[in-house]
Amino acid sequence: MTLLTPDTVPTVVKTGASTRRAAEAVAPRFKAGDRVAARNMNPVGHTRLPRYVRGKRGVIHQDHGVFVFPDTSAHGGGEKPQHVYNVRFETSELWGPTADRRASLYIDLWEDYLEPA
């Protein structure tokens, strides 16, 4: 993938640019049903790991495949391709005992955001 420059933006917006990479190139660390915890990290700069899931426990629902890791790619640190997982969090885990116990939140997270629970 090449660096996105101002002159290439119109073409990328019109035609799209997938960040999906070959899944065979990167072995998955997790599988559906695995218990995980979102890392409690506070990096300098932007991350796509929402604060409300940091340090919280969930379960891998689905593996979407391998994609470019935006935290490194956006800052010129390379693509660092890795699996993106759909993770289910119980709302009571995220927002405490007053949350609806029957509800869950599903969120897509890159592998670097997760650790075994």
PyMOL commands that set and color helices and strands:
alter all, ss='L'
color gray80, all
select helices_A, chain A and resi 9-15+23-25+51-53+70-73+91-95+111-113
alter helices_A, ss='H'
color red, helices_A
select strands_A, chain A and resi 20-21+35-38+57-67+82-90+104-110+114-116
alter strands_A, ss='S'
color yellow, strands_A
deselect
rebuild
show_as cartoon
